[in-house]
């Protein structure tokens, strides 16, 4: 399964809003430096989906706001 994620780093609070079944908007408080925001997104996705963080892989958009994750 591939999820498309619109990321907003440096937000006031962490949140997830589902747009449709495979697209979502994620706001994280982590800054967009040295992969901190990407790690925060993975943590939130794992918590939201109830799966291990190791099963989530960033496949596209490492430095972009629009990312794709393989679950």
C-alpha positions as CSV (number, residue, x, y, z in Angstrom):
1,X,0.0,0.0,0.0
2,X,1.3,3.5,-0.9
3,X,0.2,6.6,0.9
4,X,0.6,10.1,-0.4
5,X,1.3,12.5,2.4
6,X,1.3,16.4,2.4
7,X,3.6,17.4,5.3
8,X,3.6,20.6,7.3
9,X,6.7,20.7,9.4
10,X,7.1,23.2,12.3
11,X,3.4,23.2,13.1
12,X,2.0,24.0,16.6
13,X,0.8,20.5,17.2
14,X,0.9,17.0,15.6
15,X,-2.1,16.1,13.6
16,X,-3.4,13.8,10.8
17,X,-6.3,14.6,8.5
18,X,-7.4,12.0,6.0
19,X,-8.3,13.4,2.6
20,X,-9.3,10.0,1.1
21,X,-8.3,6.4,1.6
22,X,-4.6,6.8,0.4
23,X,-4.0,10.6,0.8
24,X,-3.6,12.5,4.0
25,X,-2.2,15.8,5.5
26,X,0.2,15.5,8.4
27,X,1.3,18.4,10.6
28,X,4.3,17.8,12.8
29,X,6.0,20.0,15.4
30,X,9.5,18.8,14.3
31,X,11.6,21.1,12.2
32,X,12.5,20.2,8.6
33,X,16.2,19.6,9.5
34,X,18.2,16.4,9.2
35,X,15.2,14.2,8.6
36,X,13.6,15.1,12.0
37,X,10.2,15.9,10.3
38,X,10.3,12.7,8.3
39,X,10.9,10.6,11.4
40,X,8.0,12.5,13.2
41,X,5.7,11.7,10.2
42,X,6.7,8.0,10.4
43,X,6.0,8.0,14.2
44,X,2.5,9.5,13.7
45,X,1.6,7.2,10.8
46,X,2.7,4.1,12.8
47,X,0.5,5.3,15.8
48,X,-2.5,6.1,13.5
49,X,-2.4,2.8,11.6
50,X,-1.4,0.7,14.6
51,X,1.7,-0.8,13.0
52,X,5.4,-0.9,13.7
53,X,7.5,2.0,12.5
54,X,9.9,-0.5,10.7
55,X,7.1,-1.4,8.3
56,X,6.9,2.2,6.9
57,X,9.3,3.2,4.2
58,X,9.8,6.7,2.7
59,X,10.0,6.0,-1.1
60,X,9.7,9.5,-2.6
61,X,10.0,13.1,-1.4
62,X,12.7,13.0,1.2
63,X,13.2,16.8,1.1
64,X,9.8,17.8,-0.4
65,X,6.5,18.5,1.4
66,X,4.6,15.9,-0.7
67,X,5.9,12.5,0.2
68,X,5.0,8.9,-0.6
69,X,5.3,6.1,2.0
70,X,5.1,2.3,1.4
71,X,3.4,0.4,4.1
